[in-house]
Amino acid sequence: MGMLSVSHWIIVLLVVFLLFGPGRISDIMGDLGKGLGSFRKELTGGEGFDDPVIPHGNSMSTPVQSEPNGNQSEAE
């Protein structure tokens, strides 16, 4: 059977266009784009590219220093 030729794809697209109409196809594509955007946002840990970066914790907190034996303690 193999791959479909270009003329086959044109006929398939024409049938889809006639069945759904131009308005419904644009709605489907818009919904698909929103879904992909939310999927990408969840993959990146919930932070979108347009979201502001919020640092974790208080920037005025006491720094943590590593001791020679590998333990961590707060600086005094």
PQR file of N, CA, C, O and H, with PARSE charges and radii, in Angstrom:
ATOM      1  N   MET A   1       0.841  -1.175   0.000 -0.4000 1.5000
ATOM      2  CA  MET A   1       0.000   0.000   0.000 -0.0000 2.0000
ATOM      3  C   MET A   1       0.890   1.245   0.000  0.5500 1.7000
ATOM      4  O   MET A   1       0.719   2.119  -0.850 -0.5500 1.4000
ATOM      5  N   GLY A   2       1.836   1.340   0.936 -0.4000 1.5000
ATOM      6  CA  GLY A   2       2.829   2.401   0.886 -0.0000 2.0000
ATOM      7  C   GLY A   2       2.309   3.774   1.298  0.5500 1.7000
ATOM      8  O   GLY A   2       1.214   3.918   1.841 -0.5500 1.4000
ATOM      9  H   GLY A   2       1.976   0.630   1.626  0.4000 1.0000
ATOM     10  N   MET A   3       3.122   4.754   1.023 -0.4000 1.5000
ATOM     11  CA  MET A   3       2.793   6.140   1.357 -0.0000 2.0000
ATOM     12  C   MET A   3       1.750   6.695   0.390  0.5500 1.7000
ATOM     13  O   MET A   3       1.678   6.298  -0.773 -0.5500 1.4000
ATOM     14  H   MET A   3       4.012   4.637   0.582  0.4000 1.0000
ATOM     15  N   LEU A   4       0.958   7.610   0.898 -0.4000 1.5000
ATOM     16  CA  LEU A   4      -0.029   8.272   0.048 -0.0000 2.0000
ATOM     17  C   LEU A   4       0.652   9.391  -0.730  0.5500 1.7000
ATOM     18  O   LEU A   4       1.563  10.047  -0.223 -0.5500 1.4000
ATOM     19  H   LEU A   4       1.017   7.932   1.842  0.4000 1.0000
ATOM     20  N   SER A   5       0.213   9.600  -1.939 -0.4000 1.5000
ATOM     21  CA  SER A   5       0.796  10.663  -2.760 -0.0000 2.0000
ATOM     22  C   SER A   5       0.179  12.006  -2.366  0.5500 1.7000
ATOM     23  O   SER A   5      -0.740  12.064  -1.549 -0.5500 1.4000
ATOM     24  H   SER A   5      -0.527   9.068  -2.351  0.4000 1.0000
ATOM     25  N   VAL A   6       0.689  13.060  -2.947 -0.4000 1.5000
ATOM     26  CA  VAL A   6       0.220  14.410  -2.643 -0.0000 2.0000
ATOM     27  C   VAL A   6      -1.256  14.559  -3.003  0.5500 1.7000
ATOM     28  O   VAL A   6      -2.008  15.207  -2.276 -0.5500 1.4000
ATOM     29  H   VAL A   6       1.436  13.013  -3.610  0.4000 1.0000
ATOM     30  N   SER A   7      -1.668  13.971  -4.104 -0.4000 1.5000
ATOM     31  CA  SER A   7      -3.081  14.082  -4.507 -0.0000 2.0000
ATOM     32  C   SER A   7      -4.005  13.403  -3.489  0.5500 1.7000
ATOM     33  O   SER A   7      -5.121  13.870  -3.262 -0.5500 1.4000
ATOM     34  H   SER A   7      -1.056  13.444  -4.694  0.4000 1.0000
ATOM     35  N   HIS A   8      -3.554  12.315  -2.882 -0.4000 1.5000
ATOM     36  CA  HIS A   8      -4.345  11.662  -1.835 -0.0000 2.0000
ATOM     37  C   HIS A   8      -4.503  12.567  -0.620  0.5500 1.7000
ATOM     38  O   HIS A   8      -5.594  12.675  -0.059 -0.5500 1.4000
ATOM     39  H   HIS A   8      -2.648  11.935  -3.067  0.4000 1.0000
ATOM     40  N   TRP A   9      -3.410  13.220  -0.212 -0.4000 1.5000
ATOM     41  CA  TRP A   9      -3.466  14.123   0.947 -0.0000 2.0000
ATOM     42  C   TRP A   9      -4.382  15.310   0.676  0.5500 1.7000
ATOM     43  O   TRP A   9      -5.096  15.760   1.572 -0.5500 1.4000
ATOM     44  H   TRP A   9      -2.524  13.132  -0.667  0.4000 1.0000
ATOM     45  N   ILE A  10      -4.366  15.820  -0.557 -0.4000 1.5000
ATOM     46  CA  ILE A  10      -5.251  16.948  -0.905 -0.0000 2.0000
ATOM     47  C   ILE A  10      -6.707  16.523  -0.792  0.5500 1.7000
ATOM     48  O   ILE A  10      -7.533  17.278  -0.279 -0.5500 1.4000
ATOM     49  H   ILE A  10      -3.786  15.454  -1.285  0.4000 1.0000
ATOM     50  N   ILE A  11      -7.030  15.331  -1.261 -0.4000 1.5000
ATOM     51  CA  ILE A  11      -8.410  14.835  -1.166 -0.0000 2.0000
ATOM     52  C   ILE A  11      -8.807  14.637   0.291  0.5500 1.7000
ATOM     53  O   ILE A  11      -9.922  14.987   0.677 -0.5500 1.4000
ATOM     54  H   ILE A  11      -6.359  14.718  -1.678  0.4000 1.0000
ATOM     55  N   VAL A  12      -7.919  14.084   1.102 -0.4000 1.5000
ATOM     56  CA  VAL A  12      -8.216  13.891   2.530 -0.0000 2.0000
ATOM     57  C   VAL A  12      -8.456  15.236   3.207  0.5500 1.7000
ATOM     58  O   VAL A  12      -9.418  15.381   3.961 -0.5500 1.4000
ATOM     59  H   VAL A  12      -7.013  13.800   0.788  0.4000 1.0000
ATOM     60  N   LEU A  13      -7.605  16.213   2.952 -0.4000 1.5000
ATOM     61  CA  LEU A  13      -7.780  17.538   3.553 -0.0000 2.0000
ATOM     62  C   LEU A  13      -9.066  18.206   3.078  0.5500 1.7000
ATOM     63  O   LEU A  13      -9.725  18.890   3.862 -0.5500 1.4000
ATOM     64  H   LEU A  13      -6.824  16.095   2.339  0.4000 1.0000
ATOM     65  N   LEU A  14      -9.431  18.027   1.833 -0.4000 1.5000
ATOM     66  CA  LEU A  14     -10.666  18.584   1.306 -0.0000 2.0000
ATOM     67  C   LEU A  14     -11.886  17.972   1.997  0.5500 1.7000
ATOM     68  O   LEU A  14     -12.832  18.684   2.334 -0.5500 1.4000
ATOM     69  H   LEU A  14      -8.896  17.471   1.196  0.4000 1.0000
ATOM     70  N   VAL A  15     -11.865  16.665   2.203 -0.4000 1.5000
ATOM     71  CA  VAL A  15     -12.972  15.989   2.894 -0.0000 2.0000
ATOM     72  C   VAL A  15     -13.076  16.471   4.343  0.5500 1.7000
ATOM     73  O   VAL A  15     -14.174  16.729   4.836 -0.5500 1.4000
ATOM     74  H   VAL A  15     -11.096  16.087   1.929  0.4000 1.0000
ATOM     75  N   VAL A  16     -11.938  16.591   5.021 -0.4000 1.5000
ATOM     76  CA  VAL A  16     -11.934  17.084   6.410 -0.0000 2.0000
ATOM     77  C   VAL A  16     -12.472  18.510   6.457  0.5500 1.7000
ATOM     78  O   VAL A  16     -13.260  18.849   7.339 -0.5500 1.4000
ATOM     79  H   VAL A  16     -11.046  16.381   4.621  0.4000 1.0000
ATOM     80  N   PHE A  17     -12.054  19.331   5.524 -0.4000 1.5000
ATOM     81  CA  PHE A  17     -12.521  20.720   5.469 -0.0000 2.0000
ATOM     82  C   PHE A  17     -14.036  20.781   5.239  0.5500 1.7000
ATOM     83  O   PHE A  17     -14.725  21.593   5.856 -0.5500 1.4000
ATOM     84  H   PHE A  17     -11.413  19.055   4.807  0.4000 1.0000
ATOM     85  N   LEU A  18     -14.550  19.929   4.357 -0.4000 1.5000
ATOM     86  CA  LEU A  18     -15.987  19.915   4.087 -0.0000 2.0000
ATOM     87  C   LEU A  18     -16.791  19.391   5.276  0.5500 1.7000
ATOM     88  O   LEU A  18     -17.902  19.859   5.527 -0.5500 1.4000
ATOM     89  H   LEU A  18     -13.990  19.269   3.855  0.4000 1.0000
ATOM     90  N   LEU A  19     -16.238  18.425   6.004 -0.4000 1.5000
ATOM     91  CA  LEU A  19     -16.949  17.860   7.157 -0.0000 2.0000
ATOM     92  C   LEU A  19     -17.009  18.826   8.333  0.5500 1.7000
ATOM     93  O   LEU A  19     -18.062  18.987   8.951 -0.5500 1.4000
ATOM     94  H   LEU A  19     -15.336  18.045   5.800  0.4000 1.0000
ATOM     95  N   PHE A  20     -15.893  19.465   8.646 -0.4000 1.5000
ATOM     96  CA  PHE A  20     -15.818  20.296   9.844 -0.0000 2.0000
ATOM     97  C   PHE A  20     -16.014  21.775   9.573  0.5500 1.7000
ATOM     98  O   PHE A  20     -16.484  22.488  10.460 -0.5500 1.4000
ATOM     99  H   PHE A  20     -15.037  19.334   8.144  0.4000 1.0000
ATOM    100  N   GLY A  21     -15.685  22.259   8.419 -0.4000 1.5000
ATOM    101  CA  GLY A  21     -15.810  23.680   8.110 -0.0000 2.0000
ATOM    102  C   GLY A  21     -14.635  24.472   8.639  0.5500 1.7000
ATOM    103  O   GLY A  21     -13.904  24.007   9.515 -0.5500 1.4000
ATOM    104  H   GLY A  21     -15.304  21.680   7.698  0.4000 1.0000
ATOM    105  N   PRO A  22     -14.449  25.689   8.099 -0.5600 1.5000
ATOM    106  CA  PRO A  22     -13.277  26.484   8.489  0.2800 2.0000
ATOM    107  C   PRO A  22     -13.309  26.949   9.944  0.5500 1.7000
ATOM    108  O   PRO A  22     -12.256  27.033  10.577 -0.5500 1.4000
ATOM    109  N   GLY A  23     -14.484  27.251  10.490 -0.4000 1.5000
ATOM    110  CA  GLY A  23     -14.565  27.735  11.871 -0.0000 2.0000
ATOM    111  C   GLY A  23     -14.212  26.661  12.875  0.5500 1.7000
ATOM    112  O   GLY A  23     -13.502  26.919  13.848 -0.5500 1.4000
ATOM    113  H   GLY A  23     -15.339  27.182   9.976  0.4000 1.0000
ATOM    114  N   ARG A  24     -14.700  25.471  12.645 -0.4000 1.5000
ATOM    115  CA  ARG A  24     -14.450  24.373  13.583 -0.0000 2.0000
ATOM    116  C   ARG A  24     -12.982  23.945  13.548  0.5500 1.7000
ATOM    117  O   ARG A  24     -12.414  23.602  14.584 -0.5500 1.4000
ATOM    118  H   ARG A  24     -15.277  25.262  11.855  0.4000 1.0000
ATOM    119  N   ILE A  25     -12.372  23.964  12.372 -0.4000 1.5000
ATOM    120  CA  ILE A  25     -10.954  23.579  12.268 -0.0000 2.0000
ATOM    121  C   ILE A  25     -10.078  24.580  13.016  0.5500 1.7000
ATOM    122  O   ILE A  25      -9.125  24.183  13.686 -0.5500 1.4000
ATOM    123  H   ILE A  25     -12.834  24.242  11.531  0.4000 1.0000
ATOM    124  N   SER A  26     -10.388  25.878  12.911 -0.4000 1.5000
ATOM    125  CA  SER A  26      -9.582  26.865  13.639 -0.0000 2.0000
ATOM    126  C   SER A  26      -9.780  26.728  15.143  0.5500 1.7000
ATOM    127  O   SER A  26      -8.843  26.943  15.912 -0.5500 1.4000
ATOM    128  H   SER A  26     -11.163  26.201  12.367  0.4000 1.0000
ATOM    129  N   ASP A  27     -11.001  26.370  15.575 -0.4000 1.5000
ATOM    130  CA  ASP A  27     -11.239  26.124  17.001 -0.0000 2.0000
ATOM    131  C   ASP A  27     -10.426  24.931  17.495  0.5500 1.7000
ATOM    132  O   ASP A  27      -9.842  24.973  18.577 -0.5500 1.4000
ATOM    133  H   ASP A  27     -11.762  26.196  14.950  0.4000 1.0000
ATOM    134  N   ILE A  28     -10.394  23.873  16.695 -0.4000 1.5000
ATOM    135  CA  ILE A  28      -9.637  22.674  17.072 -0.0000 2.0000
ATOM    136  C   ILE A  28      -8.149  22.994  17.160  0.5500 1.7000
ATOM    137  O   ILE A  28      -7.474  22.560  18.093 -0.5500 1.4000
ATOM    138  H   ILE A  28     -10.868  23.839  15.815  0.4000 1.0000
ATOM    139  N   MET A  29      -7.638  23.750  16.196 -0.4000 1.5000
ATOM    140  CA  MET A  29      -6.215  24.100  16.207 -0.0000 2.0000
ATOM    141  C   MET A  29      -5.881  25.003  17.395  0.5500 1.7000
ATOM    142  O   MET A  29      -4.817  24.867  17.998 -0.5500 1.4000
ATOM    143  H   MET A  29      -8.187  24.103  15.438  0.4000 1.0000
ATOM    144  N   GLY A  30      -6.791  25.926  17.734 -0.4000 1.5000
ATOM    145  CA  GLY A  30      -6.574  26.784  18.897 -0.0000 2.0000
ATOM    146  C   GLY A  30      -6.543  25.982  20.185  0.5500 1.7000
ATOM    147  O   GLY A  30      -5.695  26.216  21.047 -0.5500 1.4000
ATOM    148  H   GLY A  30      -7.656  26.036  17.244  0.4000 1.0000
ATOM    149  N   ASP A  31      -7.474  25.025  20.319 -0.4000 1.5000
ATOM    150  CA  ASP A  31      -7.497  24.170  21.498 -0.0000 2.0000
ATOM    151  C   ASP A  31      -6.245  23.291  21.564  0.5500 1.7000
ATOM    152  O   ASP A  31      -5.699  23.059  22.643 -0.5500 1.4000
ATOM    153  H   ASP A  31      -8.162  24.835  19.619  0.4000 1.0000
ATOM    154  N   LEU A  32      -5.798  22.808  20.411 -0.4000 1.5000
ATOM    155  CA  LEU A  32      -4.584  22.002  20.366 -0.0000 2.0000
ATOM    156  C   LEU A  32      -3.371  22.831  20.809  0.5500 1.7000
ATOM    157  O   LEU A  32      -2.518  22.340  21.547 -0.5500 1.4000
ATOM    158  H   LEU A  32      -6.242  22.996  19.534  0.4000 1.0000
ATOM    159  N   GLY A  33      -3.299  24.078  20.359 -0.4000 1.5000
ATOM    160  CA  GLY A  33      -2.196  24.948  20.762 -0.0000 2.0000
ATOM    161  C   GLY A  33      -2.199  25.243  22.255  0.5500 1.7000
ATOM    162  O   GLY A  33      -1.147  25.262  22.893 -0.5500 1.4000
ATOM    163  H   GLY A  33      -3.993  24.477  19.759  0.4000 1.0000
ATOM    164  N   LYS A  34      -3.393  25.474  22.812 -0.4000 1.5000
ATOM    165  CA  LYS A  34      -3.493  25.701  24.266 -0.0000 2.0000
ATOM    166  C   LYS A  34      -3.077  24.459  25.041  0.5500 1.7000
ATOM    167  O   LYS A  34      -2.391  24.553  26.058 -0.5500 1.4000
ATOM    168  H   LYS A  34      -4.248  25.458  22.294  0.4000 1.0000
ATOM    169  N   GLY A  35      -3.497  23.294  24.555 -0.4000 1.5000
ATOM    170  CA  GLY A  35      -3.125  22.045  25.218 -0.0000 2.0000
ATOM    171  C   GLY A  35      -1.631  21.804  25.187  0.5500 1.7000
ATOM    172  O   GLY A  35      -1.046  21.399  26.191 -0.5500 1.4000
ATOM    173  H   GLY A  35      -4.055  23.218  23.728  0.4000 1.0000
ATOM    174  N   LEU A  36      -1.008  22.050  24.043 -0.4000 1.5000
ATOM    175  CA  LEU A  36       0.437  21.881  23.949 -0.0000 2.0000
ATOM    176  C   LEU A  36       1.177  22.884  24.827  0.5500 1.7000
ATOM    177  O   LEU A  36       2.212  22.562  25.410 -0.5500 1.4000
ATOM    178  H   LEU A  36      -1.484  22.379  23.228  0.4000 1.0000
ATOM    179  N   GLY A  37       0.640  24.105  24.919 -0.4000 1.5000
ATOM    180  CA  GLY A  37       1.265  25.114  25.781 -0.0000 2.0000
ATOM    181  C   GLY A  37       1.218  24.712  27.242  0.5500 1.7000
ATOM    182  O   GLY A  37       2.209  24.864  27.957 -0.5500 1.4000
ATOM    183  H   GLY A  37      -0.201  24.366  24.445  0.4000 1.0000
ATOM    184  N   SER A  38       0.074  24.199  27.699 -0.4000 1.5000
ATOM    185  CA  SER A  38      -0.025  23.781  29.094 -0.0000 2.0000
ATOM    186  C   SER A  38       0.814  22.532  29.350  0.5500 1.7000
ATOM    187  O   SER A  38       1.370  22.373  30.437 -0.5500 1.4000
ATOM    188  H   SER A  38      -0.730  24.075  27.118  0.4000 1.0000
ATOM    189  N   PHE A  39       0.911  21.639  28.352 -0.4000 1.5000
ATOM    190  CA  PHE A  39       1.760  20.458  28.490 -0.0000 2.0000
ATOM    191  C   PHE A  39       3.225  20.868  28.637  0.5500 1.7000
ATOM    192  O   PHE A  39       3.940  20.336  29.486 -0.5500 1.4000
ATOM    193  H   PHE A  39       0.459  21.768  27.469  0.4000 1.0000
ATOM    194  N   ARG A  40       3.667  21.811  27.810 -0.4000 1.5000
ATOM    195  CA  ARG A  40       5.054  22.281  27.888 -0.0000 2.0000
ATOM    196  C   ARG A  40       5.314  22.985  29.222  0.5500 1.7000
ATOM    197  O   ARG A  40       6.396  22.861  29.798 -0.5500 1.4000
ATOM    198  H   ARG A  40       3.086  22.244  27.120  0.4000 1.0000
ATOM    199  N   LYS A  41       4.321  23.716  29.701 -0.4000 1.5000
ATOM    200  CA  LYS A  41       4.464  24.414  30.973 -0.0000 2.0000
ATOM    201  C   LYS A  41       4.619  23.423  32.119  0.5500 1.7000
ATOM    202  O   LYS A  41       5.426  23.647  33.021 -0.5500 1.4000
ATOM    203  H   LYS A  41       3.443  23.816  29.234  0.4000 1.0000
ATOM    204  N   GLU A  42       3.862  22.337  32.095 -0.4000 1.5000
ATOM    205  CA  GLU A  42       3.974  21.324  33.128 -0.0000 2.0000
ATOM    206  C   GLU A  42       5.299  20.568  33.045  0.5500 1.7000
ATOM    207  O   GLU A  42       5.844  20.173  34.075 -0.5500 1.4000
ATOM    208  H   GLU A  42       3.207  22.156  31.361  0.4000 1.0000
ATOM    209  N   LEU A  43       5.821  20.363  31.852 -0.4000 1.5000
ATOM    210  CA  LEU A  43       7.103  19.680  31.706 -0.0000 2.0000
ATOM    211  C   LEU A  43       8.245  20.502  32.269  0.5500 1.7000
ATOM    212  O   LEU A  43       9.222  19.941  32.766 -0.5500 1.4000
ATOM    213  H   LEU A  43       5.378  20.684  31.014  0.4000 1.0000
ATOM    214  N   THR A  44       8.141  21.822  32.201 -0.4000 1.5000
ATOM    215  CA  THR A  44       9.212  22.683  32.699 -0.0000 2.0000
ATOM    216  C   THR A  44       9.050  22.991  34.179  0.5500 1.7000
ATOM    217  O   THR A  44       9.711  23.891  34.697 -0.5500 1.4000
ATOM    218  H   THR A  44       7.348  22.277  31.798  0.4000 1.0000
ATOM    219  N   GLY A  45       8.193  22.267  34.859 -0.4000 1.5000
ATOM    220  CA  GLY A  45       8.030  22.457  36.300 -0.0000 2.0000
ATOM    221  C   GLY A  45       7.015  23.508  36.651  0.5500 1.7000
ATOM    222  O   GLY A  45       7.042  24.025  37.768 -0.5500 1.4000
ATOM    223  H   GLY A  45       7.657  21.535  34.439  0.4000 1.0000
ATOM    224  N   GLY A  46       6.126  23.847  35.758 -0.4000 1.5000
ATOM    225  CA  GLY A  46       5.078  24.806  36.054 -0.0000 2.0000
ATOM    226  C   GLY A  46       5.467  26.250  35.826  0.5500 1.7000
ATOM    227  O   GLY A  46       4.647  27.150  36.009 -0.5500 1.4000
ATOM    228  H   GLY A  46       6.104  23.427  34.850  0.4000 1.0000
ATOM    229  N   GLU A  47       6.707  26.485  35.430 -0.4000 1.5000
ATOM    230  CA  GLU A  47       7.136  27.860  35.176 -0.0000 2.0000
ATOM    231  C   GLU A  47       7.144  28.103  33.675  0.5500 1.7000
ATOM    232  O   GLU A  47       7.888  27.458  32.937 -0.5500 1.4000
ATOM    233  H   GLU A  47       7.373  25.755  35.281  0.4000 1.0000
ATOM    234  N   GLY A  48       6.305  29.045  33.226 -0.4000 1.5000
ATOM    235  CA  GLY A  48       6.284  29.395  31.809 -0.0000 2.0000
ATOM    236  C   GLY A  48       7.414  30.338  31.479  0.5500 1.7000
ATOM    237  O   GLY A  48       8.098  30.836  32.374 -0.5500 1.4000
ATOM    238  H   GLY A  48       5.700  29.569  33.826  0.4000 1.0000
ATOM    239  N   PHE A  49       7.615  30.587  30.206 -0.4000 1.5000
ATOM    240  CA  PHE A  49       8.686  31.478  29.794 -0.0000 2.0000
ATOM    241  C   PHE A  49       8.372  32.929  30.133  0.5500 1.7000
ATOM    242  O   PHE A  49       9.290  33.732  30.301 -0.5500 1.4000
ATOM    243  H   PHE A  49       7.060  30.183  29.479  0.4000 1.0000
ATOM    244  N   ASP A  50       7.096  33.279  30.237 -0.4000 1.5000
ATOM    245  CA  ASP A  50       6.710  34.654  30.524 -0.0000 2.0000
ATOM    246  C   ASP A  50       6.505  34.902  32.017  0.5500 1.7000
ATOM    247  O   ASP A  50       6.274  36.039  32.426 -0.5500 1.4000
ATOM    248  H   ASP A  50       6.350  32.627  30.101  0.4000 1.0000
ATOM    249  N   ASP A  51       6.588  33.841  32.840 -0.4000 1.5000
ATOM    250  CA  ASP A  51       6.372  33.999  34.271 -0.0000 2.0000
ATOM    251  C   ASP A  51       7.590  34.661  34.907  0.5500 1.7000
ATOM    252  O   ASP A  51       8.722  34.383  34.511 -0.5500 1.4000
ATOM    253  H   ASP A  51       6.775  32.917  32.507  0.4000 1.0000
ATOM    254  N   PRO A  52       7.367  35.540  35.896 -0.5600 1.5000
ATOM    255  CA  PRO A  52       8.511  36.137  36.584  0.2800 2.0000
ATOM    256  C   PRO A  52       9.202  35.092  37.452  0.5500 1.7000
ATOM    257  O   PRO A  52       8.560  34.182  37.976 -0.5500 1.4000
ATOM    258  N   VAL A  53      10.507  35.230  37.599 -0.4000 1.5000
ATOM    259  CA  VAL A  53      11.275  34.302  38.419 -0.0000 2.0000
ATOM    260  C   VAL A  53      11.197  34.782  39.865  0.5500 1.7000
ATOM    261  O   VAL A  53      11.561  35.916  40.175 -0.5500 1.4000
ATOM    262  H   VAL A  53      11.029  35.970  37.174  0.4000 1.0000
ATOM    263  N   ILE A  54      10.721  33.909  40.740 -0.4000 1.5000
ATOM    264  CA  ILE A  54      10.593  34.237  42.165 -0.0000 2.0000
ATOM    265  C   ILE A  54      11.606  33.379  42.909  0.5500 1.7000
ATOM    266  O   ILE A  54      11.514  32.152  42.872 -0.5500 1.4000
ATOM    267  H   ILE A  54      10.426  32.987  40.488  0.4000 1.0000
ATOM    268  N   PRO A  55      12.574  34.002  43.585 -0.5600 1.5000
ATOM    269  CA  PRO A  55      13.573  33.209  44.301  0.2800 2.0000
ATOM    270  C   PRO A  55      12.931  32.485  45.479  0.5500 1.7000
ATOM    271  O   PRO A  55      11.994  32.989  46.099 -0.5500 1.4000
ATOM    272  N   HIS A  56      13.444  31.304  45.776 -0.4000 1.5000
ATOM    273  CA  HIS A  56      12.937  30.520  46.895 -0.0000 2.0000
ATOM    274  C   HIS A  56      13.641  30.961  48.163  0.5500 1.7000
ATOM    275  O   HIS A  56      14.860  31.130  48.184 -0.5500 1.4000
ATOM    276  H   HIS A  56      14.205  30.894  45.273  0.4000 1.0000
ATOM    277  N   GLY A  57      12.862  31.146  49.222 -0.4000 1.5000
ATOM    278  CA  GLY A  57      13.439  31.518  50.501 -0.0000 2.0000
ATOM    279  C   GLY A  57      13.662  33.014  50.614  0.5500 1.7000
ATOM    280  O   GLY A  57      13.385  33.773  49.686 -0.5500 1.4000
ATOM    281  H   GLY A  57      11.872  31.009  49.206  0.4000 1.0000
ATOM    282  N   ASN A  58      14.157  33.413  51.739 -0.4000 1.5000
ATOM    283  CA  ASN A  58      14.409  34.813  52.043 -0.0000 2.0000
ATOM    284  C   ASN A  58      15.853  35.138  51.683  0.5500 1.7000
ATOM    285  O   ASN A  58      16.769  34.425  52.092 -0.5500 1.4000
ATOM    286  H   ASN A  58      14.382  32.797  52.493  0.4000 1.0000
ATOM    287  N   SER A  59      16.061  36.198  50.930 -0.4000 1.5000
ATOM    288  CA  SER A  59      17.419  36.561  50.531 -0.0000 2.0000
ATOM    289  C   SER A  59      18.227  37.090  51.716  0.5500 1.7000
ATOM    290  O   SER A  59      19.450  37.196  51.623 -0.5500 1.4000
ATOM    291  H   SER A  59      15.317  36.778  50.598  0.4000 1.0000
ATOM    292  N   MET A  60      17.566  37.423  52.829 -0.4000 1.5000
ATOM    293  CA  MET A  60      18.250  37.944  54.008 -0.0000 2.0000
ATOM    294  C   MET A  60      18.551  36.842  55.016  0.5500 1.7000
ATOM    295  O   MET A  60      18.998  37.136  56.125 -0.5500 1.4000
ATOM    296  H   MET A  60      16.573  37.336  52.905  0.4000 1.0000
ATOM    297  N   SER A  61      18.318  35.581  54.658 -0.4000 1.5000
ATOM    298  CA  SER A  61      18.546  34.485  55.598 -0.0000 2.0000
ATOM    299  C   SER A  61      20.040  34.257  55.787  0.5500 1.7000
ATOM    300  O   SER A  61      20.866  34.753  55.020 -0.5500 1.4000
ATOM    301  H   SER A  61      17.955  35.343  53.757  0.4000 1.0000
ATOM    302  N   THR A  62      20.364  33.502  56.818 -0.4000 1.5000
ATOM    303  CA  THR A  62      21.746  33.203  57.140 -0.0000 2.0000
ATOM    304  C   THR A  62      22.303  32.221  56.124  0.5500 1.7000
ATOM    305  O   THR A  62      21.665  31.205  55.849 -0.5500 1.4000
ATOM    306  H   THR A  62      19.694  33.099  57.442  0.4000 1.0000
ATOM    307  N   PRO A  63      23.475  32.493  55.558 -0.5600 1.5000
ATOM    308  CA  PRO A  63      24.042  31.569  54.570  0.2800 2.0000
ATOM    309  C   PRO A  63      24.487  30.265  55.221  0.5500 1.7000
ATOM    310  O   PRO A  63      24.857  30.240  56.395 -0.5500 1.4000
ATOM    311  N   VAL A  64      24.448  29.204  54.462 -0.4000 1.5000
ATOM    312  CA  VAL A  64      24.877  27.894  54.937 -0.0000 2.0000
ATOM    313  C   VAL A  64      26.279  27.642  54.411  0.5500 1.7000
ATOM    314  O   VAL A  64      26.545  27.785  53.218 -0.5500 1.4000
ATOM    315  H   VAL A  64      24.148  29.224  53.508  0.4000 1.0000
ATOM    316  N   GLN A  65      27.184  27.259  55.332 -0.4000 1.5000
ATOM    317  CA  GLN A  65      28.556  26.992  54.944 -0.0000 2.0000
ATOM    318  C   GLN A  65      28.874  25.528  55.192  0.5500 1.7000
ATOM    319  O   GLN A  65      28.359  24.913  56.125 -0.5500 1.4000
ATOM    320  H   GLN A  65      26.967  27.142  56.301  0.4000 1.0000
ATOM    321  N   SER A  66      29.721  24.988  54.351 -0.4000 1.5000
ATOM    322  CA  SER A  66      30.118  23.596  54.482 -0.0000 2.0000
ATOM    323  C   SER A  66      31.310  23.503  55.423  0.5500 1.7000
ATOM    324  O   SER A  66      32.266  24.269  55.299 -0.5500 1.4000
ATOM    325  H   SER A  66      30.140  25.487  53.593  0.4000 1.0000
ATOM    326  N   GLU A  67      31.255  22.551  56.379 -0.4000 1.5000
ATOM    327  CA  GLU A  67      32.366  22.328  57.296 -0.0000 2.0000
ATOM    328  C   GLU A  67      33.338  21.346  56.647  0.5500 1.7000
ATOM    329  O   GLU A  67      32.972  20.652  55.698 -0.5500 1.4000
ATOM    330  H   GLU A  67      30.479  21.928  56.480  0.4000 1.0000
ATOM    331  N   PRO A  68      34.564  21.279  57.143 -0.5600 1.5000
ATOM    332  CA  PRO A  68      35.560  20.389  56.543  0.2800 2.0000
ATOM    333  C   PRO A  68      35.128  18.913  56.527  0.5500 1.7000
ATOM    334  O   PRO A  68      35.535  18.175  55.630 -0.5500 1.4000
ATOM    335  N   ASN A  69      34.325  18.472  57.487 -0.4000 1.5000
ATOM    336  CA  ASN A  69      33.922  17.063  57.535 -0.0000 2.0000
ATOM    337  C   ASN A  69      32.719  16.776  56.629  0.5500 1.7000
ATOM    338  O   ASN A  69      32.215  15.652  56.616 -0.5500 1.4000
ATOM    339  H   ASN A  69      33.994  19.071  58.216  0.4000 1.0000
ATOM    340  N   GLY A  70      32.253  17.773  55.873 -0.4000 1.5000
ATOM    341  CA  GLY A  70      31.158  17.582  54.924 -0.0000 2.0000
ATOM    342  C   GLY A  70      29.801  17.965  55.471  0.5500 1.7000
ATOM    343  O   GLY A  70      28.836  18.037  54.710 -0.5500 1.4000
ATOM    344  H   GLY A  70      32.662  18.686  55.883  0.4000 1.0000
ATOM    345  N   ASN A  71      29.694  18.214  56.769 -0.4000 1.5000
ATOM    346  CA  ASN A  71      28.421  18.638  57.332 -0.0000 2.0000
ATOM    347  C   ASN A  71      28.191  20.119  57.035  0.5500 1.7000
ATOM    348  O   ASN A  71      29.128  20.890  56.826 -0.5500 1.4000
ATOM    349  H   ASN A  71      30.478  18.155  57.387  0.4000 1.0000
ATOM    350  N   GLN A  72      26.927  20.481  57.026 -0.4000 1.5000
ATOM    351  CA  GLN A  72      26.612  21.892  56.789 -0.0000 2.0000
ATOM    352  C   GLN A  72      26.086  22.510  58.076  0.5500 1.7000
ATOM    353  O   GLN A  72      25.338  21.879  58.823 -0.5500 1.4000
ATOM    354  H   GLN A  72      26.166  19.855  57.196  0.4000 1.0000
ATOM    355  N   SER A  73      26.481  23.736  58.320 -0.4000 1.5000
ATOM    356  CA  SER A  73      25.981  24.446  59.486 -0.0000 2.0000
ATOM    357  C   SER A  73      25.750  25.890  59.099  0.5500 1.7000
ATOM    358  O   SER A  73      26.279  26.379  58.100 -0.5500 1.4000
ATOM    359  H   SER A  73      27.089  24.249  57.713  0.4000 1.0000
ATOM    360  N   GLU A  74      24.944  26.568  59.913 -0.4000 1.5000
ATOM    361  CA  GLU A  74      24.669  27.978  59.644 -0.0000 2.0000
ATOM    362  C   GLU A  74      25.847  28.818  60.097  0.5500 1.7000
ATOM    363  O   GLU A  74      26.480  28.513  61.107 -0.5500 1.4000
ATOM    364  H   GLU A  74      24.515  26.171  60.725  0.4000 1.0000
ATOM    365  N   ALA A  75      26.144  29.880  59.349 -0.4000 1.5000
ATOM    366  CA  ALA A  75      27.241  30.786  59.708 -0.0000 2.0000
ATOM    367  C   ALA A  75      26.824  31.582  60.924  0.5500 1.7000
ATOM    368  O   ALA A  75      25.666  31.971  61.073 -0.5500 1.4000
ATOM    369  H   ALA A  75      25.630  30.127  58.528  0.4000 1.0000
ATOM    370  N   GLU A  76      27.808  31.818  61.802 -0.4000 1.5000
ATOM    371  CA  GLU A  76      27.494  32.556  63.028 -0.0000 2.0000
ATOM    372  C   GLU A  76      27.954  33.974  62.947  0.5500 1.7000
ATOM    373  O   GLU A  76      27.769  34.738  63.894 -0.5500 1.4000
ATOM    374  H   GLU A  76      28.749  31.502  61.681  0.4000 1.0000
TER
END
